[in-house]
Amino acid sequence: MDSIAKPLRALAEDAAWFAREKSLRLLHVVTTLDLRASVLEVVMGQEFHADNVSPFFLLEDAYAEESRGWDLRALRVREQHVARREAVAKEGMALPELPAARPERGDALTAFAVLLGQVLDARCAPLEGAVVVLAPTRMAATREWQRELRVLLEAPKLAAVRWVVAELDASSLGPIPDLLGARGLSVTCRVDDAALQAELARMVERAGSTSATAPGPAQTGAAWPRGVIPPSRKGMPTPAPGAMDEALRGAGVVPAIAGEPGRQVRQKVLLAAQALRHKQVDAVRLQREARDLCLQSGLSREALLMELVLASYLTHFGQTAKALEQYEAAFTRAEREGLPQLAAQAQLAMGALYLLERKPELAASAYVRAAECSQAAGAPLLAMEGFRLAGQAWADLGKGALATQAWRSALAVAEESSAPEVKASSAAETARALAALCRRHGLSAQAQSLEEQSLRMEEQGVMSASGKQVSR
């Protein structure tokens, strides 16, 4: 979609200029959460630019009130240097090792600066200099951040280091770009929402008017010449009648999803989404028809999904009571069909609606049920979120014991989860909430331990100070 590609193309041009123009010390990118991963991919891709000879280091550690994260960034630099040594060795190049880590005089920022100086010295032709990409997942203490960044930018021994700062929504750099003047380049990378909505509207309109014989891409709204059917691929003849249905059944898929019923459902869903965007109540009718088509065609899981979407549409039009009824019906159907993850989604939505209705006790109960269903479904991220939200609802009611129980349940799920799951979850936020509760009750040691644990979970996805997950 051009509305998404356009800002990324513009960023690619500016990032390529940064790679070529060595007088630039800073590339500053402000973007949005939905584009963050693509932005980092574009930026890091400049390491392979024909005019670049500097190694790139991507550092995404949080810059928080409780920890600035320079020690963790130093660890990331060492890890990436080791990986680069192994990569260039395969090409017959010998990149020197970094000196062994040792306690440096001064604070963690000083130690980080010393390490970057060692990176500049540990080089082999044609490599020279370095580009450090700072993309904190969380930003706090912006005044301190600006001070420390200026220290790094102005350090004479780091003159060969160039910097990229990528952050979300708004700039945290204060006067730094202005102070750098022509040596800095600032870029905003956002999607034009009006252009995106116009593109989506055109796709929905095309998909809603597509014939049953049109190719798959055309049925999803992609541009396609009318009346044109693509030829069969070489070595892939058109399957015999019934062969496709048999293959789908063998894969555990109901054939109706690929046939005429599936096509009708897709059209109803797209038209309902378009009606919702225009705030037309026809969205509810069309979405209900999509659900009914799924039920008639034996598409039980798809019917549940349609029912959850239908409930969200009712919420959008302010019909909260009907939405709750719909979510409850979806939850009951999910339990009957043995689909615990969808049951969890229904309960999470009910919890949110109960909070809007100022019924926190009902919300907490719904969140607990969602967490329990998520555990049954083997979905730890949803389970942690359910317990965290339940704990928050209890805490808002002043019921500290129940809040503590829910939050500890969330952390217990985290203990049994992998490091990537913990890092991607709300477990760190849960630990901070529990720490705040402990401080209010005078439990300073427990609070400090939980705060340290929250940082490890957020930055490394681990539960213990040794870097290994704690077993129950």
C-alpha positions as CSV (number, residue, x, y, z in Angstrom):
1,M,0.0,0.0,0.0
2,D,1.5,3.3,-1.1
3,S,0.4,5.2,2.0
4,I,2.6,3.0,4.1
5,A,5.4,2.6,1.6
6,K,5.7,6.4,0.9
7,P,7.1,7.5,4.3
8,L,9.4,4.4,4.4
9,R,10.8,5.3,1.0
10,A,11.4,8.9,2.2
11,L,13.2,7.5,5.2
12,A,15.3,5.2,3.1
13,E,16.5,8.2,1.0
14,D,17.4,10.2,4.1
15,A,19.1,7.2,5.8
16,A,21.1,6.5,2.6
17,W,22.2,10.1,2.6
18,F,23.3,9.7,6.2
19,A,25.3,6.6,5.2
20,R,27.1,8.5,2.4
21,E,27.6,11.9,4.1
22,K,30.2,11.3,6.8
23,S,29.9,14.9,8.2
24,L,26.5,14.0,9.6
25,R,26.8,13.0,13.3
26,L,23.2,12.3,14.1
27,L,20.1,10.9,12.2
28,H,17.1,11.5,14.4
29,V,13.9,9.6,13.4
30,V,10.5,10.1,15.0
31,T,8.0,7.4,14.1
32,T,4.9,5.5,15.3
33,L,4.6,2.1,16.9
34,D,3.1,0.5,13.8
35,L,6.2,1.5,11.7
36,R,8.9,1.1,14.3
37,A,10.1,-2.4,13.2
38,S,10.2,-1.3,9.5
39,V,12.0,1.9,10.4
40,L,14.7,0.0,12.3
41,E,15.0,-2.4,9.4
42,V,15.5,0.5,7.0
43,V,18.1,2.1,9.2
44,M,20.0,-1.0,9.9
45,G,20.0,-1.9,6.2
46,Q,22.3,1.1,5.6
47,E,25.1,-0.9,7.1
48,F,25.2,-2.7,3.7
49,H,25.1,0.6,1.7
50,A,27.8,0.7,-0.9
51,D,29.3,3.9,0.6
52,N,29.3,2.7,4.2
53,V,32.3,1.2,5.9
54,S,31.2,1.5,9.5
55,P,29.7,-1.3,11.7
56,F,26.2,-0.6,13.0
57,F,25.1,-1.5,16.6
58,L,21.4,-1.6,17.4
59,L,20.6,-0.9,21.0
60,E,16.9,-1.1,22.1
61,D,17.3,-1.1,25.9
62,A,14.9,1.1,27.9
63,Y,16.0,4.4,29.3
64,A,14.0,4.5,32.5
65,E,13.9,6.4,35.8
66,E,15.1,3.4,37.7
67,S,17.9,2.5,35.3
68,R,19.5,4.3,32.4
69,G,20.5,1.0,30.8
70,W,24.1,1.9,29.7
71,D,25.5,-1.4,31.2
72,L,23.0,-3.4,29.2
73,R,23.9,-1.4,26.0
74,A,27.5,-2.2,26.6
75,L,26.6,-5.9,26.8
76,R,24.7,-5.6,23.5
77,V,27.7,-3.9,21.8
78,R,30.0,-6.8,22.9
79,E,27.5,-9.4,21.7
80,Q,27.2,-7.7,18.3
81,H,30.9,-7.3,17.9
82,V,31.4,-11.0,18.6
83,A,28.8,-11.9,15.9
84,R,30.5,-9.5,13.5
85,R,33.9,-11.1,14.1
86,E,32.4,-14.5,13.3
87,A,30.7,-13.2,10.1
88,V,33.8,-11.5,8.7
89,A,36.0,-14.4,9.6
90,K,34.0,-16.4,7.0
91,E,35.2,-13.9,4.4
92,G,38.8,-14.2,5.4
93,M,38.9,-11.0,7.5
94,A,40.3,-10.8,11.0
95,L,38.4,-8.4,13.2
96,P,40.3,-8.0,16.6
97,E,38.6,-9.0,19.8
98,L,37.5,-6.3,22.3
99,P,39.4,-6.1,25.6
100,A,37.9,-8.1,28.4
101,A,35.2,-6.3,30.3
102,R,36.5,-4.8,33.6
103,P,35.1,-2.3,36.1
104,E,35.8,1.2,34.8
105,R,36.2,4.3,36.9
106,G,33.1,6.4,36.9
107,D,29.6,5.5,36.1
108,A,28.0,3.2,33.5
109,L,27.9,5.9,30.9
110,T,31.7,6.4,31.2
111,A,32.2,2.7,30.9
112,F,30.0,2.6,27.8
113,A,32.0,5.5,26.2
114,V,35.3,3.6,27.0
115,L,33.9,0.5,25.3
116,L,33.0,2.5,22.2
117,G,36.5,3.8,22.0
118,Q,37.7,0.2,22.1
119,V,35.3,-0.7,19.3
120,L,36.9,2.1,17.2
121,D,40.4,0.6,17.9
122,A,39.3,-3.0,17.2
123,R,38.9,-2.8,13.5
124,C,40.2,-4.2,10.3
125,A,40.2,-2.9,6.7
126,P,38.0,-1.7,5.3
127,L,36.0,-1.0,8.5
128,E,36.3,2.3,10.2
129,G,34.3,4.3,12.7
130,A,30.9,3.0,14.1
131,V,27.2,3.9,13.9
132,V,25.3,3.4,17.1
133,V,21.5,3.1,16.7
134,L,19.7,4.1,20.0
135,A,16.0,3.0,19.9
136,P,14.9,2.7,23.5
137,T,11.7,0.7,24.1
138,R,10.8,3.0,26.9
139,M,11.8,6.6,27.5
140,A,11.8,8.5,30.8
141,A,14.0,11.2,32.4
142,T,14.3,13.1,29.2
143,R,16.5,15.9,30.7
144,E,19.1,13.3,31.8
145,W,18.8,11.5,28.5
146,Q,19.6,14.8,26.7
147,R,22.6,15.5,29.0
148,E,24.1,12.0,28.6
149,L,23.6,12.0,24.8
150,R,25.4,15.3,24.5
151,V,28.3,13.9,26.6
152,L,28.6,11.1,24.0
153,L,28.2,13.3,21.0
154,E,30.8,15.8,22.3
155,A,33.4,13.3,23.5
156,P,36.6,14.0,21.5
157,K,37.6,10.3,21.6
158,L,34.3,9.3,20.1
159,A,34.4,11.7,17.1
160,A,34.4,8.8,14.7
161,V,31.2,7.4,16.2
162,R,28.0,8.5,14.5
163,W,24.5,8.2,16.0
164,V,21.0,7.3,15.1
165,V,18.2,8.0,17.5
166,A,14.8,6.4,16.7
167,E,11.9,7.1,19.0
168,L,8.1,7.0,19.1
169,D,5.6,9.8,18.7
170,A,7.6,12.8,19.8
171,S,11.2,14.0,20.1
172,S,12.9,13.7,23.4
173,L,16.2,15.3,22.2
174,G,15.3,18.9,23.1
175,P,17.8,21.4,21.7
176,I,20.3,18.8,20.5
177,P,19.3,18.8,16.8
178,D,19.4,22.6,16.7
179,L,22.9,22.6,18.4
180,L,24.2,20.2,15.7
181,G,22.8,22.3,12.9
182,A,24.0,21.0,9.5
183,R,25.7,18.0,11.3
184,G,22.3,16.6,12.2
185,L,19.4,15.2,10.1
186,S,15.9,14.9,11.6
187,V,13.2,12.8,9.9
188,T,9.5,12.1,10.8
189,C,8.2,8.8,9.5
190,R,4.4,8.5,9.8
191,V,1.6,7.1,7.7
192,D,-0.8,9.7,6.3
193,D,-4.0,8.4,7.9
194,A,-6.3,10.1,5.3
195,A,-4.4,8.5,2.5
196,L,-4.4,5.1,4.2
197,Q,-8.2,5.2,4.8
198,A,-8.8,6.2,1.2
199,E,-6.7,3.2,0.0
200,L,-8.6,0.8,2.3
201,A,-11.9,2.2,1.1
202,R,-11.0,1.5,-2.5
203,M,-9.8,-2.1,-1.6
204,V,-13.0,-2.8,0.3
205,E,-15.2,-1.5,-2.5
206,R,-13.3,-3.6,-5.1
207,A,-13.5,-6.7,-2.9
208,G,-17.2,-6.2,-2.2
209,S,-18.1,-6.1,-5.9
210,T,-15.8,-9.0,-7.1
211,S,-17.4,-12.0,-8.9
212,A,-17.1,-15.6,-7.6
213,T,-14.8,-16.5,-10.6
214,A,-12.2,-13.7,-9.9
215,P,-8.7,-14.7,-8.8
216,G,-7.9,-14.7,-5.1
217,P,-6.0,-11.4,-5.0
218,A,-8.9,-9.6,-6.7
219,Q,-11.4,-11.0,-4.1
220,T,-9.3,-9.4,-1.3
221,G,-9.4,-6.0,-3.0
222,A,-6.1,-6.1,-4.9
223,A,-6.0,-4.3,-8.2
224,W,-6.7,-6.8,-11.0
225,P,-7.8,-6.5,-14.7
226,R,-11.5,-7.3,-15.0
227,G,-12.2,-10.7,-16.6
228,V,-8.6,-11.8,-16.6
229,I,-7.8,-15.3,-15.1
230,P,-4.1,-16.1,-14.6
231,P,-2.8,-19.2,-16.4
232,S,-1.8,-22.3,-14.5
233,R,1.8,-22.4,-13.3
234,K,4.2,-24.7,-15.1
235,G,4.2,-28.1,-13.3
236,M,1.1,-27.1,-11.2
237,P,-2.0,-28.2,-13.2
238,T,-5.5,-27.2,-12.2
239,P,-6.7,-29.7,-9.6
240,A,-9.4,-32.1,-10.5
241,P,-13.0,-31.4,-9.2
242,G,-13.2,-32.4,-5.5
243,A,-9.4,-32.8,-5.1
244,M,-9.1,-29.4,-3.4
245,D,-11.9,-30.2,-1.0
246,E,-10.2,-33.5,-0.1
247,A,-6.8,-31.7,0.4
248,L,-8.5,-29.1,2.7
249,R,-10.2,-31.8,4.8
250,G,-6.8,-33.6,5.1
251,A,-5.3,-30.4,6.5
252,G,-8.2,-30.0,9.0
253,V,-9.8,-27.2,7.1
254,V,-13.6,-27.1,6.3
255,P,-13.8,-26.8,2.5
256,A,-16.5,-24.2,2.7
257,I,-14.0,-21.6,3.7
258,A,-12.4,-21.8,0.3
259,G,-15.6,-22.0,-1.6
260,E,-18.6,-19.8,-2.3
261,P,-19.6,-19.6,1.4
262,G,-16.1,-18.3,2.3
263,R,-16.3,-15.8,-0.5
264,Q,-19.6,-14.5,0.8
265,V,-18.3,-14.3,4.3
266,R,-15.3,-12.3,3.2
267,Q,-17.4,-9.9,1.3
268,K,-19.8,-9.4,4.2
269,V,-16.9,-8.8,6.6
270,L,-15.3,-6.2,4.3
271,L,-18.5,-4.4,3.6
272,A,-19.2,-4.3,7.4
273,A,-15.8,-2.9,8.1
274,Q,-16.4,-0.2,5.4
275,A,-19.8,0.6,7.0
276,L,-18.3,0.9,10.4
277,R,-15.6,3.3,9.1
278,H,-18.5,5.5,7.8
279,K,-20.3,5.1,11.2
280,Q,-23.2,3.3,9.5
281,V,-25.3,1.0,11.7
282,D,-25.5,-1.4,8.7
283,A,-22.1,-2.6,10.0
284,V,-23.9,-4.6,12.7
285,R,-26.4,-6.2,10.3
286,L,-23.6,-7.1,7.8
287,Q,-21.4,-8.6,10.5
288,R,-24.3,-10.6,11.9
289,E,-25.0,-12.0,8.4
290,A,-21.3,-13.0,8.2
291,R,-21.6,-14.9,11.5
292,D,-24.8,-16.6,10.3
293,L,-23.2,-17.6,7.0
294,C,-20.4,-19.3,9.0
295,L,-22.9,-21.1,11.2
296,Q,-24.8,-22.4,8.2
297,S,-21.6,-23.6,6.5
298,G,-20.2,-25.5,9.5
299,L,-17.4,-23.0,10.1
300,S,-17.6,-23.0,13.9
301,R,-14.3,-21.3,14.7
302,E,-14.9,-18.6,12.1
303,A,-18.4,-18.1,13.5
304,L,-16.9,-17.4,16.9
305,L,-14.5,-14.9,15.4
306,M,-17.4,-13.2,13.6
307,E,-19.3,-13.1,16.9
308,L,-16.4,-11.4,18.7
309,V,-16.2,-8.8,16.0
310,L,-20.0,-8.3,16.1
311,A,-19.8,-7.6,19.8
312,S,-17.1,-5.0,19.2
313,Y,-19.3,-3.3,16.6
314,L,-22.2,-3.2,19.1
315,T,-19.7,-1.6,21.6
316,H,-18.7,1.0,19.0
317,F,-22.4,2.1,18.5
318,G,-22.9,2.4,22.3
319,Q,-25.0,-0.7,22.7
320,T,-23.0,-2.0,25.7
321,A,-25.6,-4.3,27.2
322,K,-26.1,-6.1,23.9
323,A,-22.4,-6.3,23.4
324,L,-22.0,-8.0,26.8
325,E,-24.7,-10.5,25.9
326,Q,-22.9,-11.2,22.6
327,Y,-19.5,-11.7,24.4
328,E,-21.1,-14.0,26.9
329,A,-22.7,-16.0,24.1
330,A,-19.3,-16.2,22.4
331,F,-17.6,-17.3,25.6
332,T,-20.2,-20.0,26.1
333,R,-19.9,-21.2,22.5
334,A,-16.1,-21.2,22.8
335,E,-16.1,-23.3,25.9
336,R,-18.6,-25.8,24.3
337,E,-16.4,-26.0,21.1
338,G,-13.2,-26.4,23.1
339,L,-11.6,-23.1,22.0
340,P,-10.2,-21.7,25.2
341,Q,-8.2,-18.9,23.5
342,L,-11.3,-17.4,21.9
343,A,-13.0,-17.8,25.3
344,A,-10.2,-15.8,26.8
345,Q,-10.6,-13.1,24.2
346,A,-14.3,-12.8,25.0
347,Q,-13.6,-12.5,28.7
348,L,-10.9,-9.8,28.2
349,A,-13.4,-7.8,26.2
350,M,-16.1,-8.2,28.9
351,G,-13.6,-7.0,31.5
352,A,-12.9,-3.9,29.5
353,L,-16.7,-3.2,29.1
354,Y,-17.3,-3.8,32.8
355,L,-14.6,-1.2,33.6
356,L,-16.3,1.3,31.3
357,E,-19.6,0.6,33.1
358,R,-17.8,1.2,36.4
359,K,-18.2,-2.3,37.7
360,P,-14.6,-3.2,38.6
361,E,-15.4,-6.3,40.6
362,L,-17.2,-7.9,37.6
363,A,-14.2,-6.7,35.5
364,A,-11.7,-8.4,37.8
365,S,-13.6,-11.6,37.7
366,A,-13.8,-11.5,33.9
367,Y,-10.0,-10.9,33.7
368,V,-9.3,-13.8,36.0
369,R,-11.5,-16.1,33.8
370,A,-9.6,-14.8,30.8
371,A,-6.3,-15.6,32.4
372,E,-7.4,-19.1,33.3
373,C,-8.7,-19.8,29.8
374,S,-5.5,-18.5,28.4
375,Q,-3.5,-20.9,30.6
376,A,-5.7,-23.8,29.3
377,A,-5.0,-22.6,25.8
378,G,-1.2,-22.5,26.3
379,A,-1.2,-18.7,25.7
380,P,1.0,-17.2,28.5
381,L,1.0,-13.7,27.1
382,L,-2.8,-13.5,27.4
383,A,-2.7,-15.2,30.8
384,M,-0.2,-12.6,32.2
385,E,-2.3,-9.8,30.8
386,G,-5.5,-11.2,32.3
387,F,-4.0,-11.5,35.8
388,R,-2.3,-8.1,35.5
389,L,-5.6,-6.4,34.6
390,A,-7.5,-8.3,37.4
391,G,-4.9,-7.1,39.9
392,Q,-5.2,-3.5,38.7
393,A,-9.0,-3.6,39.1
394,W,-8.7,-5.0,42.6
395,A,-6.0,-2.4,43.5
396,D,-8.3,0.4,42.3
397,L,-10.9,-0.9,44.7
398,G,-8.5,-0.8,47.5
399,K,-8.4,-4.6,47.8
400,G,-4.7,-5.1,48.2
401,A,-4.7,-8.8,49.1
402,L,-6.7,-9.7,46.0
403,A,-4.5,-7.5,43.8
404,T,-1.3,-9.1,45.2
405,Q,-2.7,-12.5,44.6
406,A,-3.6,-11.7,40.9
407,W,-0.2,-10.0,40.2
408,R,1.7,-12.9,41.8
409,S,-0.3,-15.3,39.6
410,A,0.9,-13.2,36.6
411,L,4.5,-13.4,37.7
412,A,4.1,-17.2,38.3
413,V,3.1,-17.6,34.7
414,A,6.1,-15.5,33.7
415,E,8.4,-17.9,35.6
416,E,7.2,-20.8,33.4
417,S,7.5,-18.8,30.2
418,S,10.4,-18.4,27.8
419,A,12.6,-15.2,27.9
420,P,11.1,-13.8,24.6
421,E,7.6,-14.3,25.9
422,V,8.4,-12.6,29.1
423,K,10.1,-9.7,27.3
424,A,7.1,-9.2,25.1
425,S,4.5,-9.4,27.9
426,S,3.2,-7.1,30.6
427,A,5.1,-9.0,33.3
428,A,7.6,-6.1,33.9
429,E,4.7,-3.7,34.3
430,T,3.1,-6.2,36.7
431,A,6.3,-6.3,38.8
432,R,6.4,-2.5,39.0
433,A,2.7,-2.4,40.1
434,L,3.4,-5.0,42.8
435,A,6.5,-3.1,43.9
436,A,4.5,0.1,44.3
437,L,1.9,-1.7,46.4
438,C,4.8,-3.1,48.6
439,R,6.2,0.4,49.1
440,R,2.8,1.7,50.2
441,H,2.8,-1.0,52.9
442,G,6.4,-0.2,54.0
443,L,8.0,-3.3,52.4
444,S,10.9,-1.5,50.8
445,A,13.2,-4.5,50.3
446,Q,10.5,-6.5,48.5
447,A,9.7,-3.4,46.4
448,Q,13.3,-2.9,45.4
449,S,13.7,-6.6,44.4
450,L,10.5,-6.4,42.3
451,E,11.7,-3.2,40.6
452,E,15.0,-4.8,39.7
453,Q,13.2,-7.9,38.5
454,S,10.9,-5.7,36.3
455,L,14.0,-4.2,34.6
456,R,15.5,-7.7,33.9
457,M,12.2,-8.9,32.4
458,E,11.7,-5.8,30.3
459,E,15.3,-5.7,28.9
460,Q,16.3,-9.4,28.9
461,G,13.2,-11.4,29.5
462,V,14.7,-13.2,32.5
463,M,13.5,-13.6,36.0
464,S,16.7,-13.7,38.1
465,A,19.8,-11.6,38.5
466,S,22.0,-14.4,37.1
467,G,20.2,-14.2,33.8
468,K,18.5,-17.5,34.1
469,Q,14.8,-18.0,34.6
470,V,13.7,-19.0,38.1
471,S,12.0,-22.4,38.2
472,R,9.0,-22.8,40.5
